[in-house]
Amino acid sequence: MRYVVLLTGNNRMAINDFFTYMDLNLECINTSSRYEDIINHLKYISPDVFVYCLYGESPDDIKRFVNVERKLSEQDIPIVIVGNRDECEQFSKIAPTLEVTFCQRPISAQKLEHQIVEMLEKKRAARKSALQEEAGDGAMADLESSSSQSASGPARKHILIVDDDSSVLKLLKTYLGERYDVATAINGKVAMKFLENKKTDMVLLDYEMPGENGATVLSQIRDNPRTQNLPVVFLTGVTERAKIQEVLALKIQGYLLKPIDMEKVASTIKGVLG
């Protein structure tokens, strides 16, 4: 199974590694370190773990995190702190009472992913054991049977969403996650890294991004023999007719205007994937 990870912190490179290298076992969602943003994310998703990637956070930043920890603790969501030795020590001194798991850098993406998955598997096993004690072996047998049937069901289609706006990624991932397997990328570079090692059935691609824009990313997708036939639908705020004609001339499977209309998203994806 894939675990849902809610990510925050100043270390953008560490966060990008989650999206690029750990998507096989982890469904990654990014949020800001603002209390309000984290709480809003918790309303819409149910993360299995919260990961704080430290890089130059001030003591005040860490003190404010205490309020977030209380909310996470109420929902039984474990916290992982990723940072170098000094950052982890500072965090521990400022917030010594917080129950967190430290993963100290330097650490490879593979090892970090293994540590997080191992921790969550142990948590899951402990929960099963507790349920078994409460409900008895018969109820647990029903639970295992239900899980097996779900696992053996038809494979879900996969969608990669590329957008530099984390709120758009969160919105689409939450909405589409009920029917599809969804991965997200915050820029074209992360998206192409994902496509180097993993497969998807369709790409929702932001047309206007800083750095490599949607047209540039599309060109890279079409130039690669592995992905040249991959269906791509643009997300765009462009409404001028001439500009839309330019978008359609890029030989895509469609476009969706921002702000996002979820019914149009659903119908467009159904038209492409069937």
N, C-alpha and C positions, 0 to 999 in steps of 0.2 A: 504494500500500500504506500501511497505518497502522503507525507505529512505536510500540513499547512504551516508556513513560517511567516511571521510578521516581523519585518526588519526595520531598524532605525539606526541613527548614529551619523557622525561626521565622516566616517571612513567609507567614501564612495567606492573605492577600489575593492574593499572587502565585500561590500554589498553587491557590486557587479559580479564578483566571483560566485555568489550564491545563484544569481540568475544564469550565469554562463556555464558553470561546471556542476551544479548540484541539482539540476532540474529533474533528474531521473527519479530521485527519491523524495524531493522536497518541492512543494508548490510555494513559490516565493512571492510575497506581496510587500511592497515598500511603503513606508509612511514617514512623515516628518517626526521630529522629537517633541513637537508641541503636544501638551497633554490633551487638548481638545481633539486634535487629529487622531491620536492613538485611540481615544475613547470612541470616536466615530467609527474607526475601523473595526473595533471590537463589537460594535452594534451590528455590522453587516456581515462579518465573517467570524468564524470560530477557529482561531489558530490553535495548533497543537503546541506551539512554542513561540516565545518572543525572544528575538536576538538583537542585542544592542552592540553595534560595532563602533568602538571608541576610537577617536582620533582628535586629541586636543580639547576634549570637553572641559569646561571650567568646573570648579567645585560647586558653583550654583546650579549648573546643569544637572549634576549628579544629585544634588539635594532635591531638586524639583522632581526627579525620577521616583523619589520615594512615594509620591502620590500615585504614580502609574503602577508601581509595584503592588500597592494595596488593591487596586482594581484587578490586576492580573491574578493576585493571590485568591481573591474572591471567586474567580472563575477557574481556579486550579490550573493555570497556565504557567509552566515552568519558564524561567528566564535564563538565557545564556549571554554572558558578557564576553565579547571578543576584543582583545587589546594586547599591547605589549606588556612587559613586566611592570613598568612604572605606572602605566594606566590602570592595570588591574589592582595594583597595590593602593593607588590613590582612591579608586572606587571602594575598595574594601575598608579603608580608613574612614572615608566620609560616610559610608552607609554600611557599617559593620553588622547590622541586624538583618539586612536583606538576605533572603534565601535565593542565591543565584549559583549558577555553574560557570566557572571561569574557563575559557579556552584561550591560552596564551599564545600570541604571535611571537616568532614566526611559526606558522602552521600551514600545511598544504590544504588545499580545498578538499581533497579526498579524505584526509584525516579528520578535518573539521566536520565534514558531512557524516563520517562514520561515528564520531563521538556523539553528535546530535541524534542520529538515528538510533544508536545503541541506547542512549538515555531514554528516548521515547518508547522504544520497544520494551524496556524494563518497566516503565510506567504503565504501559498497556498490559503487560503480563501481570503486574501487581493488581491492576483494576479487575482483570479477569478472575484472578484468584479470590479477590474480595467478593465478586459477584457469585462465584461458585459456592463460597461459604454461606452466602445469604440465601441463594435460590436453590442450591442443590445441583447434583450432576445432571438431572434431566433437563433443567432450564438451560444449563450451559450447552448441552448437546444441541438444543434447538437453536441457540445463538450461533454455534459453529456451523450448523447446517445452513442457516440463512446466509452467513458470510460466504460459504462455499458456493452457493447458488449465485450470489451476486458476482463473485469473482469469475464464474464460468459463463456469465452472460455475454452477449455480443459486445465486441470491442467498441469503445466510443471514439468518435472522430476527434482529432486534435487540431486546435487552433493556436497560432502564435499571434499575439497582439504587440505591436511596436508603436510606442508613443512616449514622448518626453514628459507628458503630464501624468503624474502618478495617480491623480484623482480619476482620470479617464481609465487607466489600467485597472484600478480597483473596481470601478463601476462595471466595466465590461466583464472582468474576471468573475465578479460576484454573480452577475446576471447569467453569463454563459456557462458557469461552472456546474450548474445543475444538469446540463445536457451534453456538455463536451469536456474533454480534457483541455485545459488552457494553460499556456505558458506566456509570460510577459517579458518584454525587453524595453529598457528605457531609452535606447538609441539604436541606430543602425549597426554599429560595431558589435554590440551585445547580441543583436539579432543574427548577424552573420556567423558569430561564434557558435550560437546555438545550432544553426543549420549545418555547420560543419560536422557535428557529431550526432545530431538527432533529427528525427523526421517529424513533419507536421503535414496536415491535410490542407491547410489554408492559412493565409497571412492577412491580418487586418493591419494596415500600414498607414501611419500618420503621414500626410503629404507634406506638411510644413514643420520641419524640425531643425533646430540649430545644428551646425556642422553638416553631416550627411543628411540631406533631405530625402523625402520619400522617393523622388525620381531617381536619385543616386542609388539608394538601396535596391529599388526595383531593378535597375540596370545590373547590379551585382548578382541578384537572384537569377535574372535571365541569362547572364553570361556563364553561370555555373551549370554544367551538364546535369548535375544531381538535382538541381532545383528549377531548371529552366521552364518546366511545365507546371510549376506550383501555382495554384490559384491565388491571386492577390486582389484585395479590395482596399481602396484608399479611404482613409478617414480625413475629411478636409473641412475647413471653415470657409473655403472659397465658394462664393455664390454667383460671381459674374459668369455669364454664359460663355464668353470667350475663354475664360480660364478653365471652365469645366470641360470645354472641348479639348483644351490642351491636355487635361488630365486623362480623358477618355482616349486620346490619341496614343497613349502609352501602352495600349493593349492590355488593359486590366480587366478583371471580371466584374467590376462595378465600383461605385463610390458611395459613401455615406456622409451626409452633411452633419457638421457639428452646429449646435448641441445635439447629442446623440438621441435619436428616436429609437427606443428599444424594439418596437414592433417592426420597424424597417430593418433593424439589425438582424432580427430573427428571420424575417422573410428573405433577406439577401443571402444569409448563410445557408438557409434551406435550399434556395435556388442554386447555390454553388455546390453544396455537398450532397443535396438530395435528402 
